[in-house]
Each structure stands twice: as C-alpha cells, then as structure tokens.
Amino acid sequence: MAPSQIHDAPIPPAPNKQSESRFASLPIPPVDEPFTLNAEFLSDTYPQKVNLGIGVYRTESGDPWPLPVVEEAETQLHRSKNVARHEYLTIQGDGKFLNLARDLVFGFDSGIEPNGTHQQNGDHNKDKENKDRIVSIQTISGTGANRLGAEFLARSLHPRNVWIPEPTWANHLTIWDLVGVERKPYPYFDPATKAFNYDSTVQTLKTQAQKGDVVILHACAHNPTGADPSKEQWTKLASIFQQKGLIPFFDLAYQGFASGSLDEDAFAIRHFMNCTPRIEFCVAQSFSKNFGLYGQRAGALHLVTNPAESESSLPQIALANLSHLVRGEYSMAPRGGSEIVRTVLSSPDLRKKWGEDLKNMSGRIKAMRQALYDELLKLGTPGKWEHILAQIGMFSYTGLTEPQVLAIRQRHHVYMLKSGRISMSGLNPKNVSYVARAIDDVVRTVTLARKQ
Ligand SMILES: Cc1ncc(COP(=O)(O)O)c(C=O)c1O
C-alpha cells in the first residue's frame, strides 16, 4: 500500500475475540494453591492474620531469615572480586559445587566433615567405586532437578507408569504430566494413624507396579504429611525395588532441615546406594530450604547408574544426554546460589556454622510442634493431636478437613492448605495460642454440628 493511500484505507473490523485468536481455545490450567493462597494472605488486612500456607522458613518474629553463614559466604565472594563471577557456567554446571553437593547427599569423603573437621578414616575405595557410578548436573533448584530427571527418564527409558505418593508435593503431578508419563497414585498416608501407610504402599508396588516403572520417594520430611518411613521400612522397600526392577526417584528438598542431621536425613538414599544387587536411581537435590536460598535456584540432579565393566563410558553418555536437554531448555543453571553453597561446603569453618544454622531452624520448628500441641491440649480441643509431634520437617498434616480449613480462614484469618497441611515455621510464640484457639473454635463447631 502506498503511503498516500493509508488514510483512505478501510478500517478493519474489530477482531472477534472469541474466534480470531489462535489462542482462543487455550485451556485454563489448575492454579498453584500455595502461591495463590500466599497472594490472598498478603492482601488480607486483618491485623492478627497468620500464614501457615507457604513452605518457607520464618523466624520467631515471622520474618524471612537470611542464614548468617550465607551472608558470610556472600561477603567473602564479594570481597574476592573474581572477574569471572558473572561468566557463563558450563552446561553441566560448577564442577566443584557438584562434587560437594554429591558428597553431601551420599556421605562421601570430601575431605571436610559436616562438623568442620577433616575426615581421616573414610572408606576411600568404596567411595571411589560409588562415585564412578554417579553423574551430577546442576539444576534450577529442586523443581528443575525433578523436571530434568523426569524428562530424561521419559525420553530414555519410556517408563509405562510413574507411581506418585498420595498425597504429595503437587508439582510432582504437574511435572510428570508435562513429560507425558502415566501417573498412578500409591496410598502413602494412613488418615487413621496419620502416619506412613507401609502396608498399602508395599501391597500396591508389589501387585500393580511393573518392571521399569518409576516411583517417586521423598527422601525425608515428606511434603505435605511430615510422615516418613522408618529405617527398617526403607530397608524393606529397597528390597522390593530390587525384586520388582522399579526405578526410585528420590526428591531431597529438606536434607539437614528435617532432623537437623545431614546424615539422618540422607539415610534412605545412602542405603539404596549401597544395596546389592545394585539399584539405579535419581536424586533431585534442592538447596532452597537448608540454605534459605529460595530465590537463588540452587540444586542438582544426581543419576546413579550401574555400568558393567565393559560399559565404563555409560555415565558420561548419560551426562551428555542430560546436558543436551539442559542446553536446549536454558543452557545452564544460574551461578549465584551455587557459589554460595560451594563457598560454605568447601570451608570447614563455614560448614560448622551452617550446621548450627540448620539446628537453629529445625530446632525452632520442633519447638513450635510442641507449643501447638501443648496449646491444643490445654484447650481440650476434641480429637488426637500426637501426630503433630510425631511428624517431621517443615509441615504437619493436621487432619483438619477442607470445610474446617476454610472456616478457620474465614473466621480467624489463619491460612493453611485445603488438605489441612500447615507450615510449622509460620508459627511463633506470639501467634501459636491464637492459632490453637482458631483450630479449637472450628473443630468444636464442626463436631457439634455433626452431633445435632
Ligand atoms: C517435596 C519438594 N520437592 C521439591 C521442592 C522444590 O523446591 P525448589 O524448587 O525451591 O528447590 C519442594 C519445595 O517446596 C518440595 O517441598
């Protein structure tokens, strides 16, 4: 069209919004409950409101907590004035960070013990053998590790099913849906005992899972229930994985944060690592919670392989495949958070301080479990509440029903997930009795309503 004709050109009809956009038939995806609830909480103007929805650590005064050890590492990094600090990482990520992250999960000798002393007597030969079986790649935190592992397994092994605990961290369902593997639930939680349902899990895996199926396992501090298998149960589960040829996929989002001990929280993974016959599996490792690096997105995926003697290049080929997926998706993980983790884990002094920070966080959460339990007992709130003490990690699965949860939110402005999951770190000495009274009020109302 010549420029002079522009003014005379007929005005095109307004597009019919319903039929003309290519995106007109987009489906509405499900909303993410914790983040939506958080936004609702933030817009609530009630002065006594309490947020027990989102899974992040909060101090006694309800504030976020940059770990002192993280601040110290940041200062060191800043002072070092490394001119390469804003350069690209390799596609695999920061090699030193990855080795330290791997050693933390599997309990290998990094030359530095969690208590800050140098290890003297590690089983070096066994460690070397095990290290050779593992390939590690840096990820966009735990979510990225879950996603990359799912993508890799879906493409390379084409599992028929992925068995996902019911209930679970909701993103497991999204991730495995997005990679197109059939999702099947296994009955993880027993509402009657409010604990891990070992018998039903075993029954389901034994009778319904097929060779080559993937099974999602929370390595510790199960989200949302806070109910974990015992060590004995983990040991028996490992045998079932061996017998049935199932592929474990460990999600490790709370190492050290759950019990305060890095070793205790890694028990299951280390047991599976040392099983004979050997098991091949994935570990998705997150540093969001145990370093308080939520927004930094630091994590790793570890793939444990079992190459025959003639297949020594197999781990490297697996790594090349993982790297290929990463390159096509986001090129490489970010370096800010991993540099902090690397700085802390490679210094005996900072490692020791990190151990203290972990104890501080896990200790405060345990104290809040006790405080909430004591308050409910004092009020004589109907029902049993011992499970609040027995559960571990950031969350408690209270057993409150959805109508009760909604009533607690409406009447008292206390926010929790519809499943009754509460984030223990949202509790503090100032609000715990208010929360207990809110629960008490609603539990009594519902109990009375049922009796009438
Ligand atoms: C069980 C579980 N897995 C993975 C994650 C991933 O967290 P991030 O992506 O921040 O590492 C979370 C976070 O809440 C979680 O609870």
The ligand as a Gaussian input file, in Angstrom:
#p B3LYP/6-31G(d) Opt

LIG

0 1
 C        8.974000     -32.109000      48.175000
 C        9.558000     -30.933000      47.468000
 N       10.301000     -31.139000      46.388000
 C       10.850000     -30.138000      45.724000
 C       10.662000     -28.839000      46.111000
 C       11.331000     -27.828000      45.261000
 O       11.745000     -26.661000      45.756000
 P       12.791000     -25.762000      44.993000
 O       12.452000     -25.796000      43.552000
 O       12.648000     -24.436000      45.602000
 O       14.113000     -26.388000      45.246000
 C        9.866000     -28.552000      47.230000
 C        9.566000     -27.190000      47.650000
 O        8.685000     -26.895000      48.382000
 C        9.318000     -29.643000      47.932000
 O        8.577000     -29.472000      49.025000

